[in-house]
Each structure stands twice: as structure tokens, then as C-alpha cells.
């Protein structure tokens, strides 16, 4: 229909291009986009078609960046054809004024700046806070409930994972640890640091975690202390940083890492995964070294000679020995983390046993 309209316009007004209608698509969320299989992808494909053929402009409004990968795929993996605009969160002062205006003149919002910062300035979280207060909860109690709800969500994902996600539970805990280390600042974690330390360079996993709403990605300025000296900052490639998915999640991440027992359990699982990965590499190096050593054994035991004028075999064996040493140092670090987590869990068990013993000793029968 739009193509017919465009052709009619051009026949009547051949000197000017037709005005492009603006079509707004809203209502899709990360939770409901798969409710009718294929429907969302069909709309994205259609939007890509009408935009490519200059039939219309299409604007998608979403509460997160879950749709970005699907849209880029529909555009033939041409991200430059997709213009993404992310609205920043409102500050604590703006949120306070908004809530006081909502509840009427004279209403005093009994929340500190720290509590407002926990809730953040996102519409969804502010709406949840307003709903709690309307139901009769005091503002401080409403904030506590929101934080606890977010904590239950993250705990559940850490313990059970998320079906269909391309990230693992240990990767989620690594990200929680890393993001909690920057709690209280808006600097976030540099994208490259996060990508390697959490996903070992697997960007698919990072995008999947972003779609789950657990993290967000934003641009950051060039920092000479972090990025090193640059001859021309104006020509520097764009830098990105990774932040918690919301201020509520930022608070939850910090609280979970401050929970010694739970953190030790998850640290132990991560350490075991790291040890397994590095041991696999170590075994490969050791197997290669054994195969090379067999060449020397054949020469010594069966008096067969193998000319090695460039000492390539010797150099390769020395290289493998160096790689084995590097793996050994990595494993020492991971075993240190494992021992620390195991010690923490042991200490907590001893404290629990002592408390139980004391309580039983104080009972009178």
C-alpha cells in the first residue's frame, strides 16, 4: 500500500520526494516478544524493508535493548543502518520532585538521597515504587521491597540460570563481582575488561546478558590513565563501558558480594570452572611435550638420527616448558581462590556448629 502511495505521489509530484510517514511501534518487552512466535521478527523485517526502500521511518520504543540484535540481523548485519537512542535515567533530585508532585502539594517524601539512588530514575522502577506507596507502604518500606524483589531475581538467576540465555551462572557471578567493584560511581567497567574477564572475548554471551537486562552498555570518554597516551583524541575509536542493568541491580550486586557465605559458594564454583579450563590447556601442552620427547627417545634407544640443524625441536620443547610454567602460575592463582572460598565456608560451618552447640547446652530438660 505504501509503495502504491509513493508511486502515485511521484507521478503527481515528480520534482519532489514524498514525505515519509513515521510509524511508531511500542509495547514489546524482553518478556513478551516471544509470546507469539515469529511475530516480532516479522515486524522487524517489515520495518527494515520499508526503511530500506524509503517508504517510511519506523521508530521502536522499548524499555531495554533486547531488540537490538534482532534488528541488526534483519538489516543484514549492518548496524550503521540502525540508529539507537538511549534515554538517560533521571537524577535523584528530579525523581524526588516527580514523586512529590505526583502525591500532591505538601507531601514530604521521607527518603534519603541514597535510597532514591537505589531506586534510580527509570520509569519502570519509579512506577513500581509509586504502586507500593499507593498500596499503603511507607516510602522506606517500599524501597526495601523493591531491592528485595530485585535481589530474589538475581539470586534465582545465579542459582538456576535462565533458559535460552547464552551466558552461564559462573559468568553472571563474575560480572556481579566486577560490577560491584565499581559500586557508587558511574565509571562502570571498561568494555574490553568486562568482555575478557567475564566472557573470555565471547561477545555473543555479553549481548545475551545485555538482553536479559542484567547489564547495560554506554559510551565513555577517553581516559589517559586507562587507555594510554594518544596522539589525536579526536580520531580515537569510541570507548564503551559496562554498567549494572539498573540502579536496583547495582545495589543488589554490591549486597550479594558482601554476603560472605553466598559469595564463597559462588566463588568456589567459578574457581573450579577456571581450574578445569586451564588444566585442559595444560594437558595439551604436556601431551605435545611428550610427543616431542618421544623423538629423542627413538634416537637414543634405537640409534636413529634426526638432523635438527636449527635446533627447532629443542626450541619447541623450551617453548612448551615455558607455556606449562605460565599455566602453572595461573592454576596457582585459581587454587588460591578455591582455598580461600573453602576456608570461608569451613569457618562459617564451625561458627554455625558452635552456635548450635551453645544453644543446646543452654536448654533445660
Buried (B, 14 or more C-beta within 10 A) or exposed (E): EBEEEBEEBEEEEEEEEBEBEEBEBEEBBBEEBEEEEEEBBEBBBBBBBBBEEEBBBBEBEBBBBBBBBBBBBBBEEEEEBBEEEEEEBBBBEEBBEBBBEEBEEEEEBEBEEEBBBBBBBBEBBBEBBBEBBEEEBEBEEBBBBBBEEBBEBBBEBBEEBBEEBBBBBBBBBBBBBBBBEBBEEEEBBBBBBBBEBBBEEBEEBBBBBBBBBBBBBEEBEBEEEEBEEEEEEEEEEEBBBBBBBBBBBBBBBBBBBEEEEBBBBBBBBBBBBBBEEBBEBBEEBBEBBEEBEEBBEEEEEEEEEEEEEEEEBEEEBEEBEEBBEBBEEBBEEBBEBBEBBBEBBEEBEEEEEEEEEEEEEEEEE
